[in-house]
Amino acid sequence: MMINLDLSKVRWSVKHQKEINYDIIVDENIFDPQNKIMLIGGRKKNSRRFVVVDEFIYQLNYEKLKSYFDENHVKSKIVSFQSGEKNKTVENFIRLFKELDEFPIDRRGEPVIAIGGGVVTDIVGFVASCYRRGVPHVKIPTTLMGYVDAAVGIKTGVNFNEHKNRMGSFEPPKAVILNKLFLKTLPTRHILNGLGEIVKLAVIKDLTLFEYLEQDGAECIESKFQNQSGQEILDLSIAGMLEELQPNLYESSLERSVDFGHTFSPILEMQDVNNLLHGEAVAIDVAFSVVLANIHSLLSRSEQERVLDLIRKLGLPYYHQSLKPELLWESLIERTHHRDGLQRVPLPPAIGKCIFVNDIKYEEIVQACNVLENLYSQHG
Ligand SMILES: NC(=O)c1ccc[n+]([C@@H]2O[C@H](COP(=O)([O-])OP(=O)(O)OC[C@H]3O[C@@H](n4cnc5c(N)ncnc54)[C@H](O)[C@@H]3O)[C@@H](O)[C@H]2O)c1
């Protein structure tokens, strides 16, 4: 119960509504100077762009990027950023902030551009949301994680005090530009990393997507999502993600099905920040959560097995040495604070369905750890 205000003391009330409006655009020809897509949201004349680019993408594309802006008479400062979770820090946030301030840009007509994976789009989005209390930004994801998840929403942030995304903001981009050709150079491990989020979405809200993954997932990994079914899986994933995000962009409701796979994973990820990727931690959390859903009398054993089979078939991890009850319980307590005092753990009563649970007990966590450990020792 919230404390009620004595209305007789209220003298002024401020109410304001801001419309959020941004497009997610598919364009596979972004470096062609004739194509103005990367200049979206900006002034036509006397314009500047501060562009932060993932180091790998920078090495491959710096010349193309430079001439794109030069040929369009746009003054650019193109900065390389070394990604990876360990670099999503306040120190790097400040370094980028300083580089931007030394360039600099105007408040409205010169959007900051982020080209990279989730680390680049999260940190650059945060810089944009703080610089002069908010300047526009455009996100161009280059990893599968960015393509289906990190870049399409409005959350920004950096890790702080050994907590994931402890510092951050909600900042809608001007636009998101999707170019799946970037995925061609992505190492298989990072394809699987993004797939962790797609599997999460399938298990908690989309049986059709789940069936696609069972049927074509392996082929999509092989072709790095350049095949026809890869495109269909990408489209279904983004549509499913947006269906959840759009009505609840600022998370006024703390019951979010897309938080499936994100109750136990944050602590696993931060425990092993140099080795475990975000999507890998999510996949392990999904495996743990379906076992937990079975123990909690929600999900049938056969559906639990079906999910675990898919995770194994795709080559995603489903076990980690840090999967210990005390640690997972600590994560659940931390998430309970994050979810304003209730567990609100999304769990599947069936594949493609979600309910929120507030009564998970420590003993169930112990039991689920044992089940998963046994399965791991059987299957490896
Ligand atoms: N804001 C959100 O809503 C949201 C959602 C999901 C995940 N995230 C965040 O995303 C981050 C993880 O993102 P990520 O997995 O993209 O990691 P990342 O940005 O660290 O990129 C992973 C690796 O891929 C390399 N890379 C990038 N593009 C490449 C390409 N096309 N070819 C070859 N290599 C390439 C990078 O150099 C890096 O080494 C996490 O910090 C997570 O918290 C945010």
The ligand as a Tripos MOL2 file, in Angstrom:
@<TRIPOS>MOLECULE
LIG
   44    48     1     0     0
SMALL
NO_CHARGES

@<TRIPOS>ATOM
      1 N1         19.1110   -2.8280  -23.7080 N.am      1 LIG1
      2 C1         18.5100   -3.9910  -23.7430 C.2       1 LIG1
      3 O1         17.2820   -4.0820  -23.7130 O.2       1 LIG1
      4 C2         19.3360   -5.2490  -23.8230 C.ar      1 LIG1
      5 C3         18.7370   -6.4590  -24.1760 C.ar      1 LIG1
      6 C4         19.5300   -7.5930  -24.3050 C.ar      1 LIG1
      7 C5         20.8930   -7.5120  -24.0610 C.ar      1 LIG1
      8 N2         21.4390   -6.3260  -23.6960 N.ar      1 LIG1
      9 C6         22.8800   -6.2200  -23.4130 C.3       1 LIG1
     10 O2         23.6150   -6.5910  -24.5570 O.3       1 LIG1
     11 C7         24.9220   -6.9500  -24.1350 C.3       1 LIG1
     12 C8         25.4060   -8.1290  -24.9390 C.3       1 LIG1
     13 O3         25.3960   -7.7870  -26.3000 O.3       1 LIG1
     14 P1         26.2580   -8.6090  -27.3630 P.3       1 LIG1
     15 O4         26.0830  -10.0370  -27.1200 O.co2     1 LIG1
     16 O5         25.9420   -8.0540  -28.6910 O.co2     1 LIG1
     17 O6         27.7640   -8.3050  -26.9300 O.3       1 LIG1
     18 P2         28.8970   -7.3290  -27.4740 P.3       1 LIG1
     19 O7         28.3500   -6.0110  -27.8350 O.co2     1 LIG1
     20 O8         29.9750   -7.3740  -26.4470 O.co2     1 LIG1
     21 O9         29.4070   -8.0270  -28.8360 O.3       1 LIG1
     22 C9         29.9260   -9.3260  -28.7620 C.3       1 LIG1
     23 C10        31.2040   -9.4990  -29.5790 C.3       1 LIG1
     24 O10        30.8690   -9.4950  -30.9630 O.3       1 LIG1
     25 C11        31.7940   -8.6750  -31.6790 C.3       1 LIG1
     26 N3         31.0620   -8.2530  -32.8620 N.ar      1 LIG1
     27 C12        30.0860   -7.3290  -32.9420 C.ar      1 LIG1
     28 N4         29.5450   -7.3500  -34.1780 N.ar      1 LIG1
     29 C13        30.2210   -8.2790  -34.8870 C.ar      1 LIG1
     30 C14        30.1120   -8.7770  -36.2190 C.ar      1 LIG1
     31 N5         29.1560   -8.3590  -37.0280 N.pl3     1 LIG1
     32 N6         30.9760   -9.7310  -36.6160 N.ar      1 LIG1
     33 C15        31.9080  -10.2090  -35.7610 C.ar      1 LIG1
     34 N7         32.0360   -9.8160  -34.4910 N.ar      1 LIG1
     35 C16        31.1920   -8.8560  -34.0600 C.ar      1 LIG1
     36 C17        32.1740   -7.6250  -30.6970 C.3       1 LIG1
     37 O11        33.4200   -7.0440  -31.0230 O.3       1 LIG1
     38 C18        32.2430   -8.4170  -29.3930 C.3       1 LIG1
     39 O12        33.4920   -9.0200  -29.2790 O.3       1 LIG1
     40 C19        24.8320   -7.2320  -22.6510 C.3       1 LIG1
     41 O13        25.5150   -6.2330  -21.9440 O.3       1 LIG1
     42 C20        23.3520   -7.1740  -22.3560 C.3       1 LIG1
     43 O14        23.0810   -6.7150  -21.0570 O.3       1 LIG1
     44 C21        20.6940   -5.1980  -23.5950 C.ar      1 LIG1
@<TRIPOS>BOND
     1     1     2 1
     2     2     3 2
     3     2     4 1
     4     4     5 ar
     5     4    44 ar
     6     5     6 ar
     7     6     7 ar
     8     7     8 ar
     9     8     9 1
    10     8    44 ar
    11     9    10 1
    12     9    42 1
    13    10    11 1
    14    11    12 1
    15    11    40 1
    16    12    13 1
    17    13    14 1
    18    14    15 2
    19    14    16 1
    20    14    17 1
    21    17    18 1
    22    18    19 2
    23    18    20 1
    24    18    21 1
    25    21    22 1
    26    22    23 1
    27    23    24 1
    28    23    38 1
    29    24    25 1
    30    25    26 1
    31    25    36 1
    32    26    27 ar
    33    26    35 ar
    34    27    28 ar
    35    28    29 ar
    36    29    30 ar
    37    29    35 ar
    38    30    31 1
    39    30    32 ar
    40    32    33 ar
    41    33    34 ar
    42    34    35 ar
    43    36    37 1
    44    36    38 1
    45    38    39 1
    46    40    41 1
    47    40    42 1
    48    42    43 1
@<TRIPOS>SUBSTRUCTURE
     1 LIG1         1 GROUP 0 **** ****
